[in-house]
Amino acid sequence: MLEVENLHCTLGTNEILRGISFTVAGGEIVTVIGRSGAGKTTLLRVLCGLENISRGKICINGKKACHGDYGLVQQGCCLFEHMTILKNVSYALQAVKKFSTKKAKAIALDMLTQFGLKDKVTAYPSSLSGGQKQRVAIARTLVMDPKVLLFDEPTSALDPEMTNDVVIMIKNIASRGIAVLIVTHDLAMSRRISDRILFLERGKIVENRPTEEFFLDPHSEQVKGFLKNMALL
């Protein structure tokens, strides 16, 4: 379980996150939505250790979180264009976990096979479709055995069929007992996939609700206004 308690983050003179608290249980999918500038990306960066917290606590399974607990699937996939797909997935196992080349490639091949990409192991990212690149990015993250998986706009620039594939993959990942936190502007996807929605406004969580309650019966005026603007209320 991911537990975030009274999290604050100040960048320069701007307090971006202002007392955020929430949990994500193992096997649960929680989506963070909100207007641009609400603090969603900063929240991901803080969780990954890319930004420092001013105060507050981040724990995983009751212990202080460390970098290796998280896996981040970034917007745009960010694959290494000069590496084959197999090398993209096996590289961190060798560089970070110090696995032998043979062991790392075996683990990577098994993961790519699970994602239906066994026939692409010698290909390079430039030859893949957007959906295939997203699957490689997810596979690359999963081989590191994270306890919490973070997604930054996982369906950005994907067509409806590819989006459906990503939704199915994320649900399958959660079924393994991994806590999943997604930041997205894709409200249709978030409604399909999430157990709960966190609505972030000016660095604070305004609502933390089960998905259908959030969309059908929002409590706060901020969320009501947001959904009306999106023609969802």
C-alpha positions in Angstrom: 0.0 0.0 0.0 1.1 3.5 -0.9 0.4 6.0 2.0 0.9 9.7 1.5 0.4 11.9 4.6 0.3 15.7 4.7 2.6 16.1 1.7 4.0 19.6 0.9 6.3 20.6 -1.9 7.7 24.1 -2.5 9.5 24.9 -5.7 11.3 28.2 -5.4 8.8 30.5 -3.7 5.7 28.6 -4.9 4.1 26.0 -2.7 2.8 23.5 -5.3 1.5 20.7 -3.1 -0.2 21.8 0.0 -1.0 19.1 2.5 -1.9 16.1 0.3 -3.0 12.9 2.0 -4.2 9.7 0.3 -3.6 5.9 0.0 -3.5 3.5 -2.8 -3.9 -0.2 -1.8 -2.2 -3.0 -3.6 -4.3 -4.0 -6.6 -6.2 -0.7 -6.6 -6.2 1.8 -9.5 -6.4 5.4 -8.5 -6.5 8.3 -11.0 -5.5 11.9 -10.3 -7.2 14.5 -12.4 -7.5 18.2 -12.4 -6.9 21.4 -14.3 -3.5 22.2 -15.8 -1.3 23.6 -13.0 -3.1 21.8 -10.2 0.1 19.9 -9.2 -0.5 16.5 -10.8 3.0 16.2 -12.5 4.7 17.6 -9.4 3.0 14.9 -7.3 4.4 12.2 -9.6 7.9 13.8 -9.5 7.8 13.9 -5.7 6.8 10.3 -5.5 9.6 9.3 -7.8 12.2 11.3 -5.8 12.7 13.8 -8.6 11.6 16.6 -6.4 12.1 17.0 -2.7 9.2 17.3 -0.2 9.1 20.2 2.2 7.3 18.1 4.8 5.1 15.1 5.1 5.5 11.3 4.7 5.5 8.8 1.9 5.3 5.2 3.0 4.9 1.9 1.2 3.7 -1.1 3.2 4.3 0.8 6.4 7.9 1.7 5.6 9.5 4.9 4.3 9.4 4.7 0.5 12.6 4.4 -1.5 13.3 4.9 -5.1 13.2 1.2 -6.0 9.7 0.9 -4.8 8.3 2.8 -7.7 8.0 2.3 -11.4 7.2 5.3 -13.6 5.8 4.9 -17.2 6.4 8.4 -18.6 4.3 10.2 -21.2 5.7 9.5 -24.6 7.3 6.2 -23.4 10.9 7.6 -23.6 12.5 4.5 -25.0 16.1 4.4 -26.0 16.0 4.8 -29.8 19.5 3.3 -30.3 18.7 0.1 -28.4 16.6 -2.9 -29.5 13.4 -3.6 -27.7 15.1 -6.5 -25.8 17.9 -4.2 -24.7 15.5 -1.4 -23.7 13.8 -3.8 -21.3 16.9 -5.6 -20.0 19.2 -2.6 -19.6 18.1 -1.5 -16.1 18.3 -5.0 -14.8 21.9 -5.0 -15.7 22.7 -1.4 -14.8 20.7 -1.1 -11.6 20.2 -4.6 -10.3 23.5 -5.9 -11.6 22.0 -9.0 -13.1 24.1 -10.9 -15.6 23.4 -10.2 -19.3 22.0 -13.7 -19.7 19.6 -13.4 -16.7 18.5 -9.9 -17.6 17.7 -10.9 -21.2 15.8 -14.0 -20.0 13.6 -11.9 -17.7 13.1 -9.2 -20.4 12.2 -11.8 -23.0 9.6 -13.4 -20.6 8.0 -10.0 -19.9 7.9 -9.0 -23.6 6.3 -12.4 -24.4 3.6 -11.7 -21.8 2.9 -8.4 -23.6 2.7 -10.0 -27.0 6.0 -8.6 -28.2 8.2 -11.6 -28.6 8.5 -11.1 -32.3 9.8 -7.5 -31.7 12.8 -8.2 -29.5 15.3 -7.4 -32.3 13.3 -4.4 -33.5 14.1 -0.7 -32.7 11.5 1.7 -31.2 11.2 3.7 -34.5 9.6 0.7 -36.2 6.9 0.3 -33.5 3.4 1.7 -33.3 2.4 4.0 -30.5 0.6 1.2 -28.7 3.5 -1.2 -29.0 5.9 1.5 -27.6 3.6 1.9 -24.7 3.6 -1.9 -24.0 7.5 -1.9 -24.2 7.6 1.0 -21.7 5.3 -0.8 -19.3 7.3 -4.1 -19.7 10.5 -2.2 -19.0 9.1 -0.8 -15.8 7.5 -4.1 -14.6 10.7 -6.1 -14.9 12.1 -4.0 -12.0 9.4 -5.5 -9.7 7.9 -2.2 -8.4 5.4 -2.1 -5.5 3.8 1.0 -6.9 3.4 1.8 -10.6 2.9 5.4 -11.7 1.6 6.4 -15.1 1.9 9.9 -16.6 -0.8 10.3 -19.4 -0.7 6.6 -20.5 -3.2 7.1 -23.3 -1.8 10.3 -24.7 -1.9 10.4 -28.5 -3.3 6.8 -28.7 -6.3 6.0 -30.8 -9.3 4.3 -29.2 -8.2 0.7 -30.0 -4.8 1.3 -28.6 -6.3 3.0 -25.6 -8.4 0.0 -24.9 -5.3 -2.2 -25.0 -3.6 0.0 -22.4 -6.6 -0.1 -20.2 -6.6 -3.9 -20.3 -2.9 -4.0 -19.5 -3.2 -1.7 -16.6 -6.0 -3.7 -15.1 -4.0 -6.9 -15.5 -1.1 -5.2 -13.7 -3.3 -4.2 -10.8 -4.6 -7.8 -10.6 -1.0 -8.8 -9.6 -1.4 -6.8 -6.4 0.5 -3.7 -7.6 -0.8 -0.3 -6.5 -1.4 1.8 -9.6 -1.6 5.6 -9.6 -2.4 7.4 -12.9 -2.2 11.1 -13.8 -4.3 11.9 -16.9 -6.5 14.3 -18.7 -8.3 11.4 -20.3 -11.6 11.4 -18.3 -13.2 8.7 -20.3 -10.3 6.4 -19.7 -10.1 7.3 -16.0 -13.8 6.4 -15.6 -13.3 3.0 -17.2 -10.3 2.0 -15.3 -10.3 3.6 -11.9 -11.4 2.4 -8.5 -11.2 5.9 -7.2 -10.6 9.5 -8.4 -8.5 12.1 -6.7 -9.3 15.6 -7.9 -6.4 18.0 -7.4 -7.0 21.8 -7.3 -4.2 24.3 -6.5 -2.1 21.7 -4.8 -4.9 20.2 -2.6 -7.1 17.2 -2.9 -10.7 18.5 -3.3 -12.4 15.2 -3.7 -11.3 11.6 -3.1 -14.2 9.4 -4.2 -15.2 6.1 -5.8 -15.2 6.6 -9.5 -18.9 6.5 -10.3 -19.8 8.7 -7.2 -17.2 11.2 -8.4 -18.7 11.5 -11.9 -22.4 11.2 -11.0 -22.6 13.0 -7.6 -19.7 15.3 -7.1 -19.8 17.2 -3.8 -17.5 20.2 -4.3 -18.3 23.2 -6.5 -14.8 22.9 -8.1 -15.5 19.4 -9.4 -19.0 20.3 -10.5 -17.7 23.2 -12.5 -14.9 21.1 -14.0 -17.2 18.3 -15.1 -19.7 20.8 -16.5 -17.0 22.4 -18.6 -16.1 18.9 -19.9 -19.8 18.3 -20.6 -19.8 15.3 -18.2 -22.4 16.6 -15.8 
